[in-house]
Amino acid sequence: MTSAPETKAGPDLRVSFAEIELKNPIIAASGTFGYGVEFEDVVHLDKLGGFVVKGLSREPMIGNPPPRLWETAAGMLNAIGLQNIGASAFLEEKLPRLRQIKNIVVFANVFGHTREDYERTIEILNDGEGIAAYELNVSCPNTAQGGVQFGCDPRSLDEVVTTAKRVASRPLIVKLSPNVTSIAQMAHIAQEAGADAVSLVNTFVAMAIDAKTRKPRIANVTAGLSGPAIKPIALRMVYDAAHAVSIPVIGMGGISTAEDVVEYMLAGATAVQIGTASYWDPCATEKIVDELHAWCEDQNIMRLADLTGGLIVE
């Protein structure tokens, strides 16, 4: 009697952080993937490691006036103004549908203009079933302290993370701003305040001008720059943050290929988020999952998680 031939196991793409296991490290970034349900006819959501829903606030927000987007030579400017339906409407209108989709991991991005805003938004979301963790957007102006961004001021960052951690019933990921002197310092502050992980980087403050009309391309004048243009800077910041903290780091900024994912993991990221690439190809996240599987097979990488922090510096 002959035995059946052994089948070779494929690469293991699983990663985990804050006691959350993902089938692969690919997460669709907040603000680029709607509330997830908008993509279910385009992308196999259960194929992704997870996705972060559009930023949610205490009350609905209409966002900034148009124009709000501008394509640059190697990226995109956006000043959407955090338009969203509000935390309560998300629980009532979007989350029930997401719970019907099997094998998906949903992260809720949260923001506010005061610590009380963050606190109340999280308290609302605590009642929602099917959210894996909160991602705290600290790139918003703290109106209670004159408009300084939470993520750019060490004391404000410490206070808002401490407040959020106190009321959160789920793991807390802090999304850091790159518009700081030391990303390592801010990552360390987030960790000490109770963050279970940090994600970085958010967009860089930038602008574009129409030379003929002499007017800004964006109604808000300044906007956030994302896309391939920021990748080398973002990669360095992930490297710096990963060496400053012991909690997991989720990297983002200009990722559009499987090799980009690997670079971020070698720099210290446990998982990554993909944003701008979904604008030029709505299926980009799913395609990169397939590319990453093929890359691991080609490079004889059997366990992708082993690459995290594996950069060789001689």
C-alpha positions in Angstrom: 0.0 0.0 0.0 1.5 3.3 -1.1 1.1 6.4 1.1 -0.2 9.6 -0.2 2.5 12.1 -1.2 3.2 14.8 1.5 1.9 18.2 0.7 4.3 21.1 1.4 2.7 23.7 3.8 2.7 27.2 2.4 4.1 30.3 4.1 2.5 31.2 7.4 1.5 34.9 7.1 -0.1 35.2 10.5 0.9 38.0 12.8 -0.5 39.0 16.2 -0.4 42.0 18.6 -2.3 43.0 21.7 -3.7 39.4 21.8 -5.3 39.9 18.3 -4.4 37.4 15.7 -4.5 38.4 12.0 -4.3 36.0 9.1 -1.7 38.3 7.5 -0.2 41.7 8.3 -2.2 43.7 5.7 -4.6 46.2 7.3 -6.6 48.7 5.2 -5.9 52.2 6.7 -8.5 54.5 8.2 -10.0 57.1 5.9 -9.2 55.1 2.8 -11.6 52.2 3.2 -14.8 53.8 4.3 -16.6 51.8 6.9 -15.6 48.5 5.2 -19.1 47.8 3.8 -18.4 50.0 0.8 -15.6 47.7 -0.3 -17.3 44.3 0.2 -18.3 44.1 -3.5 -14.8 45.0 -4.6 -12.5 43.3 -2.2 -12.7 39.9 -0.4 -12.7 41.5 3.1 -12.0 38.1 4.8 -8.8 37.9 2.8 -7.3 40.9 4.6 -5.6 40.8 8.0 -8.1 43.5 9.0 -9.2 47.1 8.3 -9.6 50.3 10.2 -12.9 52.1 9.7 -13.2 55.8 8.9 -12.4 58.0 11.9 -15.4 58.2 14.3 -16.3 61.2 16.5 -18.7 61.8 19.3 -21.1 63.6 16.9 -21.4 63.5 13.1 -19.1 65.9 11.1 -19.5 67.2 7.6 -15.8 67.8 7.0 -14.0 70.5 5.1 -15.3 72.3 2.0 -14.0 71.1 -1.4 -11.6 70.8 -3.0 -10.3 68.3 -0.5 -8.0 66.1 -2.6 -5.1 66.8 -4.8 -2.8 64.2 -6.6 0.9 65.0 -6.3 3.8 63.6 -8.3 4.3 60.7 -5.9 1.4 60.8 -3.6 -1.8 62.5 -2.5 -2.9 65.5 -0.5 -6.1 65.3 1.5 -8.0 67.6 3.8 -11.3 65.7 4.2 -11.7 67.2 7.6 -12.6 63.9 9.3 -16.1 63.7 7.8 -18.0 60.9 9.4 -21.5 59.7 10.6 -20.6 59.7 14.3 -20.0 56.8 16.7 -23.7 56.1 17.5 -24.7 55.9 13.8 -21.8 53.6 13.1 -23.1 51.2 15.7 -26.6 51.3 14.3 -26.0 51.5 10.6 -22.6 49.9 9.7 -21.5 47.5 12.5 -24.5 45.1 12.2 -23.6 44.5 8.5 -19.9 44.0 9.4 -20.8 41.4 12.0 -22.5 39.3 9.2 -19.2 39.0 7.3 -17.2 36.1 8.6 -13.5 36.1 9.5 -12.8 39.8 9.4 -11.1 41.9 12.0 -12.5 45.4 12.5 -10.6 48.3 14.1 -12.4 51.5 15.0 -10.5 54.8 14.6 -11.4 57.4 17.2 -10.8 61.1 17.4 -11.9 64.2 19.2 -11.0 67.8 19.9 -11.0 67.5 23.7 -10.1 64.6 26.0 -13.8 64.4 26.9 -14.6 63.9 23.2 -12.3 60.9 23.0 -13.7 59.6 26.3 -17.3 59.8 25.2 -16.7 58.4 21.8 -15.0 55.3 23.2 -17.8 54.9 25.8 -20.3 54.8 22.9 -18.3 52.3 20.9 -17.8 50.1 24.0 -21.4 49.0 23.5 -20.6 47.7 19.9 -20.0 44.0 19.4 -17.5 43.0 16.8 -14.8 45.7 17.2 -11.3 44.2 17.8 -9.5 47.3 19.1 -9.5 51.1 19.0 -7.0 53.2 17.0 -6.6 56.6 18.6 -6.1 59.4 16.1 -4.0 62.0 18.0 -3.4 64.3 15.1 -6.4 66.4 15.9 -6.2 69.9 17.4 -6.9 70.1 21.1 -9.4 73.0 21.2 -9.3 73.0 24.9 -5.6 74.0 24.8 -5.6 76.5 22.0 -5.5 74.1 19.0 -2.2 72.3 19.5 -2.3 68.8 18.2 -2.5 66.0 20.8 0.1 64.1 19.0 2.6 66.9 18.8 2.6 67.9 22.5 4.1 65.3 25.0 1.8 66.4 27.8 -1.4 66.4 25.7 -0.5 63.0 24.2 0.0 61.5 27.7 -3.3 62.9 28.9 -5.4 61.7 26.0 -3.9 58.2 26.0 -4.3 57.9 29.7 -8.0 59.1 29.4 -8.7 56.7 26.6 -7.1 53.7 28.2 -9.1 54.3 31.4 -12.5 53.9 29.6 -11.6 51.6 26.7 -12.9 48.0 27.0 -10.7 46.9 24.1 -7.0 47.1 23.2 -5.8 50.6 22.4 -3.6 51.5 19.4 -2.2 55.0 19.3 -1.8 56.5 15.7 1.2 58.9 15.9 1.7 62.1 14.0 5.0 62.4 12.1 5.0 66.2 12.5 7.2 66.0 15.6 10.8 66.4 16.6 11.2 62.9 18.0 8.9 60.1 17.0 10.7 57.8 19.4 9.8 60.1 22.3 6.2 60.2 21.4 6.0 56.5 20.9 7.5 56.0 24.4 5.0 58.4 25.9 2.1 56.5 24.3 3.5 53.3 25.7 3.9 54.6 29.2 0.4 56.1 29.1 -1.0 52.6 28.5 -1.0 52.1 24.7 -1.1 48.4 23.7 0.4 49.3 20.3 1.3 52.3 18.2 0.6 52.9 14.5 2.7 55.3 12.4 2.9 57.4 10.5 -0.1 59.6 9.9 0.1 62.2 7.0 2.7 65.0 6.8 1.5 68.6 6.8 1.9 69.9 3.2 0.3 72.1 0.6 0.0 72.7 -3.2 -0.5 75.9 -5.1 -1.9 76.7 -8.5 0.7 79.0 -10.1 -1.8 80.4 -12.6 -4.6 81.3 -10.2 -2.2 81.9 -7.3 -4.6 80.0 -5.1 -4.1 76.9 -3.0 -5.1 73.6 -4.6 -6.9 72.6 -1.3 -9.6 74.8 0.2 -8.2 74.2 3.7 -4.8 75.6 2.3 -2.7 72.9 4.0 -3.4 69.2 3.8 -1.9 65.8 4.7 0.6 64.2 2.3 0.5 60.4 1.9 1.7 57.9 -0.7 5.0 56.7 -2.0 6.6 60.1 -1.5 6.6 59.7 2.3 7.8 56.1 2.4 11.5 56.6 3.1 10.7 59.0 6.0 7.9 56.9 7.4 10.2 53.8 7.2 12.8 55.6 9.3 10.3 56.7 11.8 9.0 53.1 12.2 12.5 52.0 12.8 13.1 54.7 15.4 9.8 54.0 17.2 10.4 50.2 17.2 13.7 50.7 19.0 12.1 53.0 21.6 9.2 50.8 22.7 8.5 47.2 23.7 4.9 47.3 22.5 4.1 46.3 18.8 4.4 48.9 16.0 2.1 49.0 13.0 3.8 50.7 10.1 2.3 52.7 7.3 3.3 55.3 4.6 3.5 54.7 0.9 3.1 50.9 0.8 2.1 49.6 -2.6 4.0 46.3 -3.0 4.8 43.2 -1.0 8.4 44.2 -0.8 7.3 47.5 0.9 5.5 45.4 3.5 8.7 43.4 4.1 10.8 46.5 4.5 8.5 47.8 7.2 8.6 44.5 9.0 12.4 44.4 8.9 12.4 47.9 10.3 10.4 46.6 13.3 6.7 46.6 12.3 4.5 43.7 13.3 1.8 44.6 10.8 1.2 47.4 8.3 -1.6 49.6 7.0 -2.2 50.4 3.4 -4.1 53.6 2.5 -3.3 55.7 -0.6 -2.8 52.7 -2.8 -6.5 51.9 -2.5 -7.3 55.2 -4.3 -5.5 54.2 -7.6 -6.5 50.5 -7.2 -9.4 49.6 -4.9 -8.2 46.0 -4.9 -4.6 47.0 -3.9 -4.8 45.5 -0.4 -6.0 42.1 -1.6 -3.5 42.0 -4.4 -0.6 42.8 -1.9 -1.7 39.8 0.2 -1.3 37.5 -2.8 2.0 39.2 -3.7 3.3 38.7 -0.2 2.4 35.0 -0.2 4.3 34.6 -3.5 7.2 36.6 -2.2 7.6 34.4 0.8 7.5 31.3 -1.3 10.1 32.7 -3.6 12.4 33.7 -0.7 11.7 30.4 1.2 10.2 32.4 4.1 8.0 30.0 6.0 6.9 32.2 8.9 6.5 35.9 8.0 6.4 37.1 11.6 10.0 36.1 12.0 11.0 39.1 9.8 9.9 41.7 12.3 12.9 43.6 13.5 15.2 41.5 11.3 17.1 44.4 9.7 20.8 43.5 9.4 23.0 46.6 10.3 26.7 46.0 10.0 
